[in-house]
Amino acid sequence: MTTPLFTPRLNAARARLEAFAPLAGRHYAAERNRDSGPERRDNVSLLSPYIRHRALAEHEVLAAVLQHHTPETAEKFIQEVFWRTYWKGWLQMRPQVWRSFLDECAAQRERLEHEPGLRAAVTAAEQGRTGVEGFDDWAHELVQTGYLHNHARMWFASIWIFTLQLPWTLGADFFLRHLLDADPATNTLGWRWVAGIQTPGKTYRADADNIARFSNHRFRPSGLARETHPLPAEAPPSPAPLSAPRDLPAGEPVLLLLHGDDLCGDAVLPAATRVAAVRVAAGGHTQHPWPFGAPAAEWVTCLAADAADHARHTRQCPSGVLPGLDAAALRQACVEMDLRVVATPEAPVGPVADGLERVARELAAEGIELVPLRRRWDALAWPHATHGFFRFKRQIPELLAANGLL
Ligand SMILES: Cc1cc2nc3c(=O)[nH]c(=O)nc-3n(C[C@H](O)[C@H](O)[C@H](O)COP(=O)(O)OP(=O)(O)OC[C@H]3O[C@@H](n4cnc5c(N)ncnc54)[C@H](O)[C@@H]3O)c2cc1C
C-alpha cells in the first residue's frame, strides 16, 4: 500500500515541514484537537511518520517552527514534540515495559487460537464491523491511510478497552501493524495511558459529546462505557540509569549504518569522521523482525533508498540499501574497504535496537566494532524522563537553549 498522505521521500518531509511551520502557533494551539476527517488536516502537522523514522529530526522541526513563532506562541506544538521525546526517554529507562507488552501480546494472540468468540470480536473491531459509530470509521481510516489523528487514537483505544472490552495489547498491536508512525514507546505508552496503567488510577474515557464536538459532528456514538476502571496492572517500574554514551575510536574511518529508527542519523558523527561507505537498513534483524506491518515496511523501504541517495551525495562515498540488519553484508562491505568500525545512530528501545545489539555481537566475532552513537537531542532530554511529563516539561526552555534553538 502507498498512501497519498505521506510521500516516502526526504524532500516531501521537508516540504511538509515548511508548509506547516507558519501554522504551528496560535492556529495549532486552538485547532489541534479537532479531527474533521482525512480531507481536512491543516490543523495538525502530519509529520509523525517522518519524525518517527527520523527523516526529520526534532531539532530541525522546532528550528523551522521557531523561525515563524516565539517559543510562547508555539508552546503547544513544542510540547507535543517533547511528549514524544519524553515517552522515548521514559521507555529507555524502563525497557522491561516493552518486553512485558510483547509477552502479554503474544499470550493474548495465543488466546485467539482457542477462543472463537474473542477472535470474532477482535476481527470485527479490526475490520470496522462493530456498529459503533466513529470507531468503525477510524478502523477503516487507519488501514487505508496508515494514520489517525491523536484524538481519534485516544477515542479508539478507549472504546476498544472499555466499551468492547478487548485486550489492550491486541489493540496496540493493531495500531503497530498499520500506523506508518508505529513506535514502541509512543504507541505502547499511549495505550497504557488510556487503560489507566501508565498513570495509575487515571483512565481516558471516550465520551459521545466530546467525540461529536471534536469530530465536527461527524460522529456521536451511543452505548459507550460510562465507567472506566483502570485495568489491573503492576505499578510502573522505577527508572534504571541510561547506558553511558559511546565514542568512536579516534582516527578510524567508518562504515556509517543508518536504519529505520534514524534515517538521517549521520548528524551523530563527530565533524572530523571519515565516512568510507554508507549502508541504510530498511528492516530489522531476522531474529527481531521490523517494521511491524506491511504498509510501514513498504514505506520505510522507499524512504531508506532516498536516504541512501542523500548520504551518497552529502558524504561523497558509496552507499546502498540493505533489506535488513544483516551482519554478513556489513562484514563484506567492511572487508572490501578494509574497515574495522561501523558507526550507527543509537536506536531507542524496540526491535531495531535489539537487532543492532545482535549485529554488534556477530560483527565483534569478526573483529569489527559496531558503535551506537546517541543523538545530542536524546542525550540532553532522556535523563529528565524520570517522573511524569509535567515535571519533564519544566526542562523544555533549557533543552531548547542547549540545542541552540533559543
Ligand atoms: C493510543 C495512542 C497511540 C499512539 N501511537 C503513536 C505511534 O505509534 N507513533 C507516534 O508517533 N505517535 C503515536 N501517538 C501520538 C500521537 O497521536 C501522534 O504522534 C500524532 O497524532 C501524530 O500526528 P501529527 O504528526 O499530525 O501530530 P501533531 O499534532 O502535528 O504533533 C507534532 C508531533 O509531536 C509528536 N506528538 C504529537 N502528539 C503526541 C503524543 N500524544 N504523544 C507523543 N508525541 C506526540 C509527534 O511526533 C508529532 O508528529 C499515539 C497516541 C495515542 C493516544
The ligand as a MOL file (V3000), in Angstrom:
LIG
                    3D

  0  0  0     0  0            999 V3000
M  V30 BEGIN CTAB
M  V30 COUNTS 53 58 0 0 0
M  V30 BEGIN ATOM
M  V30 1 C -3.2060 5.2690 21.7610 0
M  V30 2 C -2.1860 6.1610 21.0850 0
M  V30 3 C -1.2350 5.5920 20.2580 0
M  V30 4 C -0.2710 6.4040 19.6110 0
M  V30 5 N 0.6910 5.8070 18.8290 0
M  V30 6 C 1.6610 6.5770 18.2720 0
M  V30 7 C 2.6950 5.9740 17.4940 0
M  V30 8 O 2.7810 4.7520 17.3410 0
M  V30 9 N 3.6340 6.7980 16.9220 0
M  V30 10 C 3.5990 8.1550 17.0890 0
M  V30 11 O 4.4680 8.8540 16.5240 0
M  V30 12 N 2.6420 8.7310 17.8320 0
M  V30 13 C 1.6710 7.9960 18.4270 0
M  V30 14 N 0.7000 8.6040 19.1920 0
M  V30 15 C 0.7980 10.0530 19.4580 0
M  V30 16 C 0.0280 10.9540 18.5050 0
M  V30 17 O -1.2870 10.5060 18.3370 0
M  V30 18 C 0.7050 11.1020 17.1330 0
M  V30 19 O 2.0790 11.3860 17.2900 0
M  V30 20 C 0.0740 12.2640 16.3580 0
M  V30 21 O -1.3040 12.0370 16.2000 0
M  V30 22 C 0.7590 12.4020 15.0300 0
M  V30 23 O 0.0980 13.3350 14.2030 0
M  V30 24 P 0.8060 14.6970 13.7850 0
M  V30 25 O 2.1860 14.4770 13.3210 0
M  V30 26 O -0.1320 15.3850 12.8500 0
M  V30 27 O 0.8410 15.4240 15.2050 0
M  V30 28 P 0.9900 16.9430 15.6250 0
M  V30 29 O -0.1810 17.2750 16.4950 0
M  V30 30 O 1.2510 17.8240 14.4990 0
M  V30 31 O 2.2550 16.9040 16.6050 0
M  V30 32 C 3.5950 17.1400 16.1760 0
M  V30 33 C 4.4720 15.9940 16.5840 0
M  V30 34 O 4.5030 15.8570 18.0050 0
M  V30 35 C 4.5350 14.4730 18.3610 0
M  V30 36 N 3.2930 14.1630 19.0990 0
M  V30 37 C 2.0750 14.7200 18.9100 0
M  V30 38 N 1.1930 14.2260 19.8050 0
M  V30 39 C 1.8640 13.3360 20.5600 0
M  V30 40 C 1.5070 12.4980 21.6500 0
M  V30 41 N 0.2710 12.4730 22.1560 0
M  V30 42 N 2.4560 11.7090 22.1850 0
M  V30 43 C 3.7120 11.7290 21.7160 0
M  V30 44 N 4.1170 12.5060 20.6840 0
M  V30 45 C 3.2090 13.2940 20.1170 0
M  V30 46 C 4.6110 13.6710 17.0620 0
M  V30 47 O 5.9570 13.3900 16.7580 0
M  V30 48 C 4.0040 14.6350 16.0600 0
M  V30 49 O 4.4440 14.4090 14.7460 0
M  V30 50 C -0.2830 7.8060 19.8350 0
M  V30 51 C -1.2710 8.3700 20.6700 0
M  V30 52 C -2.2090 7.5640 21.2790 0
M  V30 53 C -3.2520 8.2000 22.1680 0
M  V30 END ATOM
M  V30 BEGIN BOND
M  V30 1 1 1 2
M  V30 2 1 2 3
M  V30 3 2 2 52
M  V30 4 2 3 4
M  V30 5 1 4 5
M  V30 6 1 4 50
M  V30 7 2 5 6
M  V30 8 1 6 7
M  V30 9 1 6 13
M  V30 10 2 7 8
M  V30 11 1 7 9
M  V30 12 1 9 10
M  V30 13 2 10 11
M  V30 14 1 10 12
M  V30 15 2 12 13
M  V30 16 1 13 14
M  V30 17 1 14 15
M  V30 18 1 14 50
M  V30 19 1 15 16
M  V30 20 1 16 17
M  V30 21 1 16 18
M  V30 22 1 18 19
M  V30 23 1 18 20
M  V30 24 1 20 21
M  V30 25 1 20 22
M  V30 26 1 22 23
M  V30 27 1 23 24
M  V30 28 2 24 25
M  V30 29 1 24 26
M  V30 30 1 24 27
M  V30 31 1 27 28
M  V30 32 2 28 29
M  V30 33 1 28 30
M  V30 34 1 28 31
M  V30 35 1 31 32
M  V30 36 1 32 33
M  V30 37 1 33 34
M  V30 38 1 33 48
M  V30 39 1 34 35
M  V30 40 1 35 36
M  V30 41 1 35 46
M  V30 42 1 36 37
M  V30 43 1 36 45
M  V30 44 2 37 38
M  V30 45 1 38 39
M  V30 46 1 39 40
M  V30 47 2 39 45
M  V30 48 1 40 41
M  V30 49 2 40 42
M  V30 50 1 42 43
M  V30 51 2 43 44
M  V30 52 1 44 45
M  V30 53 1 46 47
M  V30 54 1 46 48
M  V30 55 1 48 49
M  V30 56 2 50 51
M  V30 57 1 51 52
M  V30 58 1 52 53
M  V30 END BOND
M  V30 END CTAB
M  END
